[in-house]
């Protein structure tokens, strides 16, 4: 029995998966700096209202 | 801060960010030759831009990496938080 089950959780708390990134293209420096990454595949802005 | 100086500083900031991003990627993908080549291009260009900036306007950082001929430019220049982009 693991810690989560011991605390009464009968499902896993979390399981992270990280696909292996493969660099192909990047944004120009200024755009990357503005967007917080130079890799389009990592750009994931948080939009709380957009459901 | 005049226009040219701010534009050059912006380029340095952006290019340094690109080099840093490649640095992080290469930490986990050291064999990715395309990324390594582009990191080296960015790093070379960045060094050139910094050298140009510092020769014209004085040190970008105060860690003793850059001489300050004539006067102690570090205290004469605007502080980073005084620069608006």
Backbone of each chain as nested JSON, in Angstrom:
{
  "chains": [
    {"id": "A", "residues": [
      {"number": 1, "name": "UNK", "atoms": {"N": [0.875, -1.193, 0.0], "CA": [0.0, 0.0, 0.0], "C": [0.907, 1.236, 0.0]}},
      {"number": 2, "name": "UNK", "atoms": {"N": [0.669, 2.18, -0.933], "CA": [1.556, 3.349, -0.923], "C": [0.937, 4.463, -0.056]}},
      {"number": 3, "name": "UNK", "atoms": {"N": [1.676, 5.489, 0.059], "CA": [1.301, 6.601, 0.957], "C": [-0.093, 7.137, 0.618]}},
      {"number": 4, "name": "UNK", "atoms": {"N": [-0.372, 7.281, -0.719], "CA": [-1.658, 7.864, -1.129], "C": [-2.797, 6.969, -0.644]}},
      {"number": 5, "name": "UNK", "atoms": {"N": [-2.613, 5.642, -0.848], "CA": [-3.686, 4.726, -0.432], "C": [-3.851, 4.776, 1.085]}},
      {"number": 6, "name": "UNK", "atoms": {"N": [-2.69, 4.923, 1.77], "CA": [-2.745, 4.979, 3.235], "C": [-3.581, 6.155, 3.696]}},
      {"number": 7, "name": "UNK", "atoms": {"N": [-3.571, 7.233, 2.904], "CA": [-4.361, 8.411, 3.291], "C": [-5.792, 8.315, 2.756]}},
      {"number": 8, "name": "UNK", "atoms": {"N": [-6.17, 7.126, 2.234], "CA": [-7.556, 6.961, 1.818], "C": [-7.805, 7.316, 0.367]}},
      {"number": 9, "name": "UNK", "atoms": {"N": [-6.718, 7.633, -0.415], "CA": [-6.954, 7.859, -1.848], "C": [-6.949, 6.508, -2.542]}},
      {"number": 10, "name": "UNK", "atoms": {"N": [-7.992, 6.194, -3.329], "CA": [-7.923, 4.887, -4.0], "C": [-7.613, 5.072, -5.475]}},
      {"number": 11, "name": "UNK", "atoms": {"N": [-7.078, 6.248, -5.82], "CA": [-6.592, 6.385, -7.201], "C": [-5.277, 7.134, -7.124]}},
      {"number": 12, "name": "UNK", "atoms": {"N": [-4.517, 7.101, -8.199], "CA": [-3.201, 7.721, -8.155], "C": [-3.363, 9.242, -8.068]}},
      {"number": 13, "name": "UNK", "atoms": {"N": [-2.494, 9.885, -7.307], "CA": [-2.576, 11.353, -7.187], "C": [-2.234, 12.005, -8.513]}},
      {"number": 14, "name": "UNK", "atoms": {"N": [-1.19, 11.526, -9.132], "CA": [-0.79, 12.153, -10.402], "C": [0.167, 11.225, -11.115]}},
      {"number": 15, "name": "UNK", "atoms": {"N": [0.192, 11.356, -12.413], "CA": [1.223, 10.665, -13.186], "C": [1.67, 11.611, -14.285]}},
      {"number": 16, "name": "UNK", "atoms": {"N": [2.889, 12.058, -14.237], "CA": [3.363, 13.032, -15.229], "C": [3.884, 12.289, -16.446]}},
      {"number": 17, "name": "UNK", "atoms": {"N": [3.652, 12.852, -17.616], "CA": [4.301, 12.292, -18.811], "C": [4.965, 13.457, -19.527]}},
      {"number": 18, "name": "UNK", "atoms": {"N": [6.177, 13.275, -19.97], "CA": [6.876, 14.343, -20.679], "C": [7.377, 13.787, -22.003]}},
      {"number": 19, "name": "UNK", "atoms": {"N": [6.651, 14.083, -23.088], "CA": [7.126, 13.584, -24.381], "C": [8.502, 14.149, -24.694]}},
      {"number": 20, "name": "UNK", "atoms": {"N": [9.318, 13.373, -25.363], "CA": [10.676, 13.793, -25.662], "C": [10.661, 14.897, -26.707]}},
      {"number": 21, "name": "UNK", "atoms": {"N": [11.181, 16.073, -26.326], "CA": [11.162, 17.212, -27.251], "C": [12.208, 17.006, -28.348]}},
      {"number": 22, "name": "UNK", "atoms": {"N": [11.82, 17.315, -29.59], "CA": [12.799, 17.258, -30.673], "C": [12.815, 18.624, -31.329]}},
      {"number": 23, "name": "UNK", "atoms": {"N": [13.962, 19.289, -31.282], "CA": [14.06, 20.639, -31.825], "C": [13.972, 20.604, -33.342]}},
      {"number": 24, "name": "UNK", "atoms": {"N": [13.062, 21.414, -33.911], "CA": [13.024, 21.554, -35.365], "C": [13.151, 23.034, -35.739]}},
      {"number": 25, "name": "UNK", "atoms": {"N": [12.245, 23.87, -35.192], "CA": [12.305, 25.293, -35.574], "C": [12.173, 26.142, -34.322]}},
      {"number": 26, "name": "UNK", "atoms": {"N": [12.521, 27.41, -34.454], "CA": [12.405, 28.295, -33.292], "C": [11.872, 29.648, -33.752]}},
      {"number": 27, "name": "UNK", "atoms": {"N": [11.411, 30.453, -32.78], "CA": [10.997, 31.81, -33.071], "C": [12.215, 32.709, -33.065]}},
      {"number": 28, "name": "UNK", "atoms": {"N": [12.066, 33.862, -33.698], "CA": [13.141, 34.859, -33.652], "C": [13.31, 35.337, -32.208]}},
      {"number": 29, "name": "UNK", "atoms": {"N": [14.526, 35.829, -31.882], "CA": [14.822, 36.186, -30.491], "C": [13.783, 37.084, -29.822]}},
      {"number": 30, "name": "UNK", "atoms": {"N": [13.39, 38.184, -30.498], "CA": [12.466, 39.13, -29.841], "C": [11.113, 38.467, -29.582]}},
      {"number": 31, "name": "UNK", "atoms": {"N": [10.618, 37.709, -30.557], "CA": [9.33, 37.04, -30.363], "C": [9.442, 36.011, -29.24]}},
      {"number": 32, "name": "UNK", "atoms": {"N": [10.576, 35.279, -29.234], "CA": [10.764, 34.272, -28.185], "C": [10.794, 34.9, -26.804]}},
      {"number": 33, "name": "UNK", "atoms": {"N": [11.503, 36.057, -26.714], "CA": [11.596, 36.728, -25.413], "C": [10.212, 37.161, -24.948]}},
      {"number": 34, "name": "UNK", "atoms": {"N": [9.393, 37.649, -25.895], "CA": [8.05, 38.104, -25.523], "C": [7.185, 36.936, -25.098]}},
      {"number": 35, "name": "UNK", "atoms": {"N": [7.327, 35.817, -25.796], "CA": [6.426, 34.697, -25.515], "C": [6.956, 33.782, -24.41]}},
      {"number": 36, "name": "UNK", "atoms": {"N": [8.2, 33.981, -24.009], "CA": [8.729, 33.207, -22.886], "C": [9.343, 31.886, -23.279]}},
      {"number": 37, "name": "UNK", "atoms": {"N": [9.422, 31.63, -24.599], "CA": [10.137, 30.447, -25.079], "C": [10.465, 30.644, -26.549]}},
      {"number": 38, "name": "UNK", "atoms": {"N": [11.526, 30.013, -27.031], "CA": [11.834, 30.122, -28.463], "C": [11.308, 28.898, -29.192]}},
      {"number": 39, "name": "UNK", "atoms": {"N": [10.747, 27.944, -28.414], "CA": [10.262, 26.704, -29.021], "C": [8.739, 26.716, -29.108]}},
      {"number": 40, "name": "UNK", "atoms": {"N": [8.176, 26.819, -30.328], "CA": [6.713, 26.871, -30.475], "C": [6.017, 25.727, -29.743]}},
      {"number": 41, "name": "UNK", "atoms": {"N": [6.665, 24.563, -29.729], "CA": [5.986, 23.405, -29.117], "C": [5.843, 23.552, -27.599]}},
      {"number": 42, "name": "UNK", "atoms": {"N": [6.572, 24.489, -27.003], "CA": [6.474, 24.649, -25.546], "C": [5.568, 25.81, -25.16]}},
      {"number": 43, "name": "UNK", "atoms": {"N": [5.062, 26.543, -26.165], "CA": [4.27, 27.733, -25.853], "C": [2.871, 27.311, -25.432]}},
      {"number": 44, "name": "UNK", "atoms": {"N": [2.534, 27.602, -24.174], "CA": [1.238, 27.158, -23.656], "C": [0.679, 28.205, -22.706]}},
      {"number": 45, "name": "UNK", "atoms": {"N": [0.208, 29.357, -23.25], "CA": [-0.27, 30.417, -22.354], "C": [-1.527, 29.958, -21.616]}},
      {"number": 46, "name": "UNK", "atoms": {"N": [-1.663, 30.403, -20.393], "CA": [-2.813, 29.982, -19.558], "C": [-3.964, 30.968, -19.765]}},
      {"number": 47, "name": "UNK", "atoms": {"N": [-5.098, 30.48, -20.219], "CA": [-6.271, 31.355, -20.41], "C": [-7.363, 30.886, -19.458]}},
      {"number": 48, "name": "UNK", "atoms": {"N": [-7.464, 31.456, -18.233], "CA": [-8.412, 30.936, -17.239], "C": [-9.86, 30.977, -17.709]}},
      {"number": 49, "name": "UNK", "atoms": {"N": [-10.204, 32.005, -18.529], "CA": [-11.642, 32.121, -18.857], "C": [-12.011, 31.183, -20.003]}},
      {"number": 50, "name": "UNK", "atoms": {"N": [-11.064, 30.961, -20.946], "CA": [-11.417, 30.175, -22.145], "C": [-11.623, 28.726, -21.745]}},
      {"number": 51, "name": "UNK", "atoms": {"N": [-12.856, 28.28, -21.699], "CA": [-13.128, 26.86, -21.321], "C": [-13.593, 26.101, -22.561]}}
    ]},
    {"id": "B", "residues": [
      {"number": 1, "name": "UNK", "atoms": {"N": [17.959, 57.309, -22.185], "CA": [18.7, 56.35, -23.032], "C": [18.254, 56.555, -24.462]}},
      {"number": 2, "name": "UNK", "atoms": {"N": [19.266, 56.821, -25.359], "CA": [18.833, 57.146, -26.717], "C": [18.351, 55.898, -27.434]}},
      {"number": 3, "name": "UNK", "atoms": {"N": [17.718, 56.074, -28.597], "CA": [17.033, 55.013, -29.343], "C": [17.996, 53.879, -29.711]}},
      {"number": 4, "name": "UNK", "atoms": {"N": [19.135, 54.26, -30.265], "CA": [20.069, 53.225, -30.73], "C": [20.535, 52.344, -29.58]}},
      {"number": 5, "name": "UNK", "atoms": {"N": [20.832, 53.008, -28.452], "CA": [21.332, 52.235, -27.314], "C": [20.256, 51.261, -26.826]}},
      {"number": 6, "name": "UNK", "atoms": {"N": [19.013, 51.739, -26.774], "CA": [17.944, 50.857, -26.267], "C": [17.701, 49.707, -27.242]}},
      {"number": 7, "name": "UNK", "atoms": {"N": [17.783, 50.01, -28.55], "CA": [17.562, 48.941, -29.543], "C": [18.644, 47.871, -29.394]}},
      {"number": 8, "name": "UNK", "atoms": {"N": [19.897, 48.328, -29.229], "CA": [20.999, 47.375, -29.082], "C": [20.803, 46.546, -27.812]}},
      {"number": 9, "name": "UNK", "atoms": {"N": [20.395, 47.206, -26.731], "CA": [20.173, 46.494, -25.468], "C": [19.061, 45.452, -25.626]}},
      {"number": 10, "name": "UNK", "atoms": {"N": [18.0, 45.82, -26.353], "CA": [16.887, 44.886, -26.584], "C": [17.378, 43.652, -27.344]}},
      {"number": 11, "name": "UNK", "atoms": {"N": [18.216, 43.912, -28.35], "CA": [18.75, 42.789, -29.14], "C": [19.568, 41.861, -28.251]}},
      {"number": 12, "name": "UNK", "atoms": {"N": [20.376, 42.465, -27.359], "CA": [21.215, 41.662, -26.467], "C": [20.332, 40.835, -25.548]}},
      {"number": 13, "name": "UNK", "atoms": {"N": [19.306, 41.456, -24.995], "CA": [18.416, 40.731, -24.078], "C": [17.742, 39.565, -24.805]}},
      {"number": 14, "name": "UNK", "atoms": {"N": [17.261, 39.827, -26.014], "CA": [16.544, 38.789, -26.757], "C": [17.494, 37.657, -27.146]}},
      {"number": 15, "name": "UNK", "atoms": {"N": [18.672, 38.019, -27.617], "CA": [19.615, 36.993, -28.063], "C": [20.141, 36.191, -26.875]}},
      {"number": 16, "name": "UNK", "atoms": {"N": [20.287, 36.845, -25.736], "CA": [20.742, 36.121, -24.55], "C": [19.667, 35.109, -24.126]}},
      {"number": 17, "name": "UNK", "atoms": {"N": [18.397, 35.516, -24.294], "CA": [17.306, 34.594, -23.967], "C": [17.351, 33.388, -24.895]}},
      {"number": 18, "name": "UNK", "atoms": {"N": [17.594, 33.631, -26.198], "CA": [17.684, 32.522, -27.151], "C": [18.828, 31.579, -26.762]}},
      {"number": 19, "name": "UNK", "atoms": {"N": [19.979, 32.148, -26.409], "CA": [21.125, 31.308, -26.039], "C": [20.804, 30.496, -24.787]}},
      {"number": 20, "name": "UNK", "atoms": {"N": [20.11, 31.135, -23.852], "CA": [19.756, 30.441, -22.612], "C": [18.787, 29.289, -22.894]}},
      {"number": 21, "name": "UNK", "atoms": {"N": [17.815, 29.542, -23.776], "CA": [16.854, 28.492, -24.123], "C": [17.568, 27.296, -24.761]}},
      {"number": 22, "name": "UNK", "atoms": {"N": [18.478, 27.569, -25.659], "CA": [19.23, 26.466, -26.274], "C": [20.078, 25.752, -25.223]}},
      {"number": 23, "name": "UNK", "atoms": {"N": [20.613, 26.531, -24.29], "CA": [21.418, 25.943, -23.217], "C": [20.594, 24.903, -22.459]}},
      {"number": 24, "name": "UNK", "atoms": {"N": [19.37, 25.304, -22.094], "CA": [18.514, 24.394, -21.339], "C": [18.186, 23.162, -22.172]}},
      {"number": 25, "name": "UNK", "atoms": {"N": [17.894, 23.37, -23.469], "CA": [17.547, 22.239, -24.352], "C": [18.748, 21.294, -24.482]}},
      {"number": 26, "name": "UNK", "atoms": {"N": [19.946, 21.893, -24.648], "CA": [21.142, 21.063, -24.856], "C": [21.521, 20.281, -23.599]}},
      {"number": 27, "name": "UNK", "atoms": {"N": [21.101, 20.773, -22.435], "CA": [21.367, 20.009, -21.207], "C": [20.779, 18.602, -21.303]}},
      {"number": 28, "name": "UNK", "atoms": {"N": [19.618, 18.516, -21.946], "CA": [18.973, 17.195, -22.032], "C": [19.135, 16.583, -23.413]}},
      {"number": 29, "name": "UNK", "atoms": {"N": [19.643, 17.355, -24.368], "CA": [19.832, 16.835, -25.724], "C": [21.236, 17.195, -26.226]}},
      {"number": 30, "name": "UNK", "atoms": {"N": [22.282, 16.762, -25.487], "CA": [23.637, 17.201, -25.857], "C": [24.09, 16.738, -27.238]}},
      {"number": 31, "name": "UNK", "atoms": {"N": [23.412, 15.711, -27.781], "CA": [23.854, 15.209, -29.107], "C": [23.136, 15.909, -30.259]}},
      {"number": 32, "name": "UNK", "atoms": {"N": [22.218, 16.809, -29.95], "CA": [21.452, 17.452, -31.024], "C": [22.343, 18.491, -31.717]}},
      {"number": 33, "name": "UNK", "atoms": {"N": [22.954, 18.079, -32.85], "CA": [23.943, 18.927, -33.504], "C": [23.326, 20.198, -34.092]}},
      {"number": 34, "name": "UNK", "atoms": {"N": [22.08, 20.106, -34.55], "CA": [21.424, 21.302, -35.109], "C": [21.263, 22.346, -34.013]}},
      {"number": 35, "name": "UNK", "atoms": {"N": [20.813, 21.913, -32.859], "CA": [20.635, 22.855, -31.747], "C": [21.994, 23.396, -31.306]}},
      {"number": 36, "name": "UNK", "atoms": {"N": [23.001, 22.52, -31.282], "CA": [24.33, 22.97, -30.837], "C": [24.877, 24.038, -31.793]}},
      {"number": 37, "name": "UNK", "atoms": {"N": [24.708, 23.786, -33.075], "CA": [25.196, 24.748, -34.064], "C": [24.497, 26.086, -33.912]}},
      {"number": 38, "name": "UNK", "atoms": {"N": [23.188, 26.046, -33.707], "CA": [22.448, 27.306, -33.59], "C": [22.731, 27.996, -32.265]}},
      {"number": 39, "name": "UNK", "atoms": {"N": [23.0, 27.204, -31.233], "CA": [23.427, 27.814, -29.965], "C": [24.738, 28.571, -30.183]}},
      {"number": 40, "name": "UNK", "atoms": {"N": [25.686, 27.939, -30.858], "CA": [26.985, 28.58, -31.077], "C": [26.848, 29.849, -31.901]}},
      {"number": 41, "name": "UNK", "atoms": {"N": [25.961, 29.827, -32.898], "CA": [25.734, 31.042, -33.686], "C": [25.212, 32.159, -32.785]}},
      {"number": 42, "name": "UNK", "atoms": {"N": [24.236, 31.832, -31.962], "CA": [23.643, 32.846, -31.076], "C": [24.692, 33.351, -30.091]}},
      {"number": 43, "name": "UNK", "atoms": {"N": [25.479, 32.443, -29.522], "CA": [26.468, 32.835, -28.517], "C": [27.543, 33.734, -29.131]}},
      {"number": 44, "name": "UNK", "atoms": {"N": [27.949, 33.404, -30.369], "CA": [28.976, 34.249, -31.024], "C": [28.417, 35.643, -31.295]}},
      {"number": 45, "name": "UNK", "atoms": {"N": [27.191, 35.69, -31.823], "CA": [26.58, 36.989, -32.156], "C": [26.366, 37.792, -30.871]}},
      {"number": 46, "name": "UNK", "atoms": {"N": [25.959, 37.096, -29.805], "CA": [25.705, 37.758, -28.519], "C": [26.983, 38.397, -27.98]}},
      {"number": 47, "name": "UNK", "atoms": {"N": [28.08, 37.662, -28.066], "CA": [29.361, 38.19, -27.562], "C": [29.746, 39.443, -28.35]}},
      {"number": 48, "name": "UNK", "atoms": {"N": [29.483, 39.4, -29.649], "CA": [29.823, 40.542, -30.516], "C": [28.969, 41.759, -30.149]}},
      {"number": 49, "name": "UNK", "atoms": {"N": [27.681, 41.548, -29.964], "CA": [26.78, 42.66, -29.607], "C": [27.149, 43.244, -28.247]}},
      {"number": 50, "name": "UNK", "atoms": {"N": [27.484, 42.36, -27.293], "CA": [27.849, 42.848, -25.957], "C": [29.126, 43.672, -26.017]}},
      {"number": 51, "name": "UNK", "atoms": {"N": [30.065, 43.189, -26.821], "CA": [31.351, 43.89, -26.933], "C": [31.103, 45.275, -27.537]}},
      {"number": 52, "name": "UNK", "atoms": {"N": [30.247, 45.314, -28.547], "CA": [29.928, 46.595, -29.191], "C": [29.243, 47.518, -28.19]}},
      {"number": 53, "name": "UNK", "atoms": {"N": [28.279, 46.98, -27.454], "CA": [27.535, 47.814, -26.491], "C": [28.482, 48.358, -25.427]}},
      {"number": 54, "name": "UNK", "atoms": {"N": [29.304, 47.48, -24.879], "CA": [30.16, 47.886, -23.755], "C": [31.242, 48.847, -24.196]}},
      {"number": 55, "name": "UNK", "atoms": {"N": [31.685, 48.729, -25.445], "CA": [32.726, 49.673, -25.889], "C": [32.109, 51.065, -26.042]}},
      {"number": 56, "name": "UNK", "atoms": {"N": [30.822, 51.108, -26.4], "CA": [30.182, 52.417, -26.604], "C": [29.613, 52.983, -25.307]}},
      {"number": 57, "name": "UNK", "atoms": {"N": [29.012, 52.101, -24.477], "CA": [28.218, 52.629, -23.363], "C": [28.722, 52.208, -21.985]}},
      {"number": 58, "name": "UNK", "atoms": {"N": [29.728, 51.356, -21.937], "CA": [30.223, 50.953, -20.622], "C": [29.725, 49.572, -20.242]}},
      {"number": 59, "name": "UNK", "atoms": {"N": [30.081, 49.101, -19.044], "CA": [29.793, 47.719, -18.645], "C": [28.3, 47.414, -18.574]}},
      {"number": 60, "name": "UNK", "atoms": {"N": [27.938, 46.193, -18.982], "CA": [26.552, 45.724, -18.843], "C": [26.346, 45.104, -17.466]}},
      {"number": 61, "name": "UNK", "atoms": {"N": [27.413, 44.547, -16.917], "CA": [27.3, 43.942, -15.586], "C": [28.491, 44.425, -14.757]}},
      {"number": 62, "name": "UNK", "atoms": {"N": [28.378, 44.294, -13.457], "CA": [29.477, 44.769, -12.593], "C": [30.18, 43.597, -11.926]}},
      {"number": 63, "name": "UNK", "atoms": {"N": [30.573, 42.626, -12.72], "CA": [31.303, 41.486, -12.161], "C": [32.765, 41.517, -12.572]}},
      {"number": 64, "name": "UNK", "atoms": {"N": [33.23, 42.71, -12.951], "CA": [34.651, 42.828, -13.273], "C": [34.994, 42.267, -14.636]}},
      {"number": 65, "name": "UNK", "atoms": {"N": [33.995, 42.034, -15.476], "CA": [34.324, 41.448, -16.782], "C": [34.741, 42.517, -17.791]}},
      {"number": 66, "name": "UNK", "atoms": {"N": [34.396, 43.767, -17.503], "CA": [34.607, 44.816, -18.521], "C": [35.297, 46.023, -17.932]}},
      {"number": 67, "name": "UNK", "atoms": {"N": [36.404, 46.469, -18.572], "CA": [37.06, 47.698, -18.103], "C": [36.148, 48.91, -18.323]}},
      {"number": 68, "name": "UNK", "atoms": {"N": [36.379, 49.97, -17.604], "CA": [35.553, 51.175, -17.75], "C": [36.478, 52.379, -17.914]}},
      {"number": 69, "name": "UNK", "atoms": {"N": [37.068, 52.546, -19.116], "CA": [38.052, 53.609, -19.307], "C": [37.445, 54.995, -19.092]}},
      {"number": 70, "name": "UNK", "atoms": {"N": [38.24, 55.894, -18.484], "CA": [37.848, 57.296, -18.391], "C": [37.065, 57.624, -17.142]}},
      {"number": 71, "name": "UNK", "atoms": {"N": [36.046, 56.83, -16.869], "CA": [35.265, 57.111, -15.651], "C": [34.574, 55.82, -15.251]}},
      {"number": 72, "name": "UNK", "atoms": {"N": [34.033, 55.794, -14.06], "CA": [33.365, 54.571, -13.59], "C": [31.933, 54.617, -14.107]}},
      {"number": 73, "name": "UNK", "atoms": {"N": [31.784, 54.089, -15.344], "CA": [30.507, 54.223, -16.056], "C": [29.355, 53.563, -15.282]}},
      {"number": 74, "name": "UNK", "atoms": {"N": [29.684, 52.549, -14.515], "CA": [28.634, 51.763, -13.887], "C": [27.66, 52.63, -13.1]}},
      {"number": 75, "name": "UNK", "atoms": {"N": [28.174, 53.682, -12.425], "CA": [27.272, 54.509, -11.608], "C": [26.668, 55.645, -12.427]}},
      {"number": 76, "name": "UNK", "atoms": {"N": [27.24, 55.899, -13.621], "CA": [26.7, 57.01, -14.421], "C": [25.462, 56.566, -15.201]}},
      {"number": 77, "name": "UNK", "atoms": {"N": [25.402, 55.287, -15.52], "CA": [24.353, 54.832, -16.44], "C": [23.033, 54.659, -15.704]}},
      {"number": 78, "name": "UNK", "atoms": {"N": [21.927, 54.604, -16.479], "CA": [20.638, 54.341, -15.819], "C": [20.644, 52.94, -15.203]}},
      {"number": 79, "name": "UNK", "atoms": {"N": [20.017, 52.786, -14.069], "CA": [19.882, 51.441, -13.483], "C": [18.868, 50.672, -14.321]}},
      {"number": 80, "name": "UNK", "atoms": {"N": [19.0, 49.329, -14.333], "CA": [18.106, 48.523, -15.183], "C": [16.626, 48.849, -14.98]}},
      {"number": 81, "name": "UNK", "atoms": {"N": [16.223, 49.113, -13.751], "CA": [14.791, 49.359, -13.511], "C": [14.364, 50.75, -13.953]}},
      {"number": 82, "name": "UNK", "atoms": {"N": [15.354, 51.57, -14.344], "CA": [15.004, 52.913, -14.803], "C": [14.795, 52.949, -16.311]}},
      {"number": 83, "name": "UNK", "atoms": {"N": [15.043, 51.798, -16.951], "CA": [14.924, 51.755, -18.41], "C": [13.534, 51.234, -18.752]}},
      {"number": 84, "name": "UNK", "atoms": {"N": [12.803, 51.986, -19.551], "CA": [11.474, 51.483, -19.951], "C": [11.57, 51.032, -21.404]}},
      {"number": 85, "name": "UNK", "atoms": {"N": [10.958, 49.884, -21.696], "CA": [11.03, 49.369, -23.082], "C": [9.664, 49.509, -23.762]}}
    ]}
  ]
}
